[in-house]
Amino acid sequence: MNDDNPWEHLPSVADVLTPVADACPSFGDLWSGWTERNPRFAAGADGCYVLLELSQHLLDRLRAGDTGTFAATFAVLDDMLESANTAFAEMLGVHFIRDLQHAGLSSGDWGHADLFVPFLGPRLLAGWRLSRRSWEVEQGMPPSMRPLAPGGSNRRQRRRR
């Protein structure tokens, strides 16, 4: 095993799933059912796959208006990000965030995806902002013209003269 390759040192499913399922029991139930139906694939999965499934679950919960476990779930994820190796930090702080943001992009409405923002801890929020600004630049939009959370202001600060 190459110690210089962070992709070889990803957390196990249990390392990610256990704290996430404690914070979001409905996801733990969903994951158990999935692994029962897909035992061969689940045996080779790493903690990153849990994040892929979790993002879809959270999107489904958001659409259903069920955000009761979001604060606890995102707090667990923010704590994981603090101690994550480079590869897992990229999965959590970039890819997972982009999966959540895709809800707004696919509907053309950032306001929908931004409903996650109030639940994000400081590390996930930094990833959210970076990902969003990157997407806006890629699309040729002036960055930061839209609010990052419902009720925010989209007016630019004027320089004091």
N, C-alpha and C positions, 0 to 999 in steps of 0.2 A: 504494500500500500504506500502510495506517495503522500508524505505528510504535507507537501507543498500544494496539493490539489484539494481545495476545500470541498469540492463536489463528492469526494470520497468519504467525507466526514459529516454527512447530513444526519440530522436527528432521526431516530426511529419513529415509526408510527406511534408507538406507545408514548414516546417523549412528547409528542405534539398532541396526540389525541386525548390523553388522560386529563391534562389541565383544561383543554378546550371543552371536552365533554362535561367536566365538572361545572364549567361556567355556562354551558349551553346544552343541557340534557337532551333536548330534541335532536341535536346533531349526533350525540353519542348513540342514540337509538337508531338514527338513520344509518350511521356508519356500521353498526353491528349488523343490520339487515343487509347492507351492501356487501360486507365481507363474507357473510353466509352464502350469498348468491354468487360471489366471485372469489372463492378461496385461493385459487392458483395465482391470480393477479395480486390479490391482497397480500399474499405471502412475500412478494417481491417489492411491494410498495415501500417508499420511505415517507418521512414526515411531510415532504413537499406535496405529495398526492393528497394528504389530508387537507392542505390549504386549498387545493383546487376544488375539492368537494365542499369545503366549508364556505368558500365564496359563493357558490351556487345556492347553498342552503340559506345563507344570510340574505341573498337577493330575494329568494322565495319568501322568507320571513318579512322582509321589508315590503314587498308587494302585498302581503297579507295584512300588513299593519301591525305585525307582532314583533316589536322591538324590545320586549321586556328583558331579554338576556344580553342585549348588545353591549351595555356598559361593562359588564363583567367579562364578556367574551373578548372585547377589544382591549381591555386592561391586561388580560392574560397574554394576548398577542403582542402588545406593546412591551411587556416584560420579557417575552421571548426574544424580541428584536434587540433588546439591550445586550443580551449575552450571546447572540447568534454569531456563527462563523460567517465568513464572507458570502458563501454560496446560499446559505439559508436566509441571511439578511437580504440578499437580492430577491430570493423567492418571496419572502414576506413583505419587504418594503417596496418592491417594485411590481412583481407579477401579480401577487395577491391583490394589491391596491388597484392595479389596472383592471383586474377581473371585476372588482366592485364598481369601478368607474365606468366600465362598459355598459352598465345599466343605463347611464345617462347618455352615453354616446350612441347606443343603438336606438334610443328613442328620440335623440336629438334634443334632450332636455337635461341640462346639467343639474337643474334643481332636484330631479329625482335621485340621482346618484349622490348629490350633496347632502341628502338626508342622513348619510352615514357620518358626516363630519362631526356632529356634536358628541359622538361616542368615541372618537379616536383619541388615543393618548398622544403625547408630544412627539414620539418617534414615528408613529404611523401617520400623524398629521403632516409631519415634515415630508414624508414620502408621498403623501397625497398631493401636497402642494407642488412638489417637484414634478410629479407625473403629469399633473394637470397642466402646468405651465409648459412642459415639454410638448404635450399634445397640442396646445393652443398655438405654439410656435410652428409646429409641423403643419398645422392647418392654415397658417398665414394670419391667424387672429392676433390682435394685440394681447399680450399676456396680462392676466389679472384684471380684465375688464369686468368680469362677472364675480359676484360674491361667492365665497367659499362655503357659505352656510345660509340656510334660509334666514331672512331678516337682516342679512349683512348689507352693506352699501356697495354699489358698483361704481360710485363716483371716485374719480382719481383725486388724490390730495393735491391741492394747489400749493405751489411754492409761495411762501410769505416773502414779500418784497420789503 
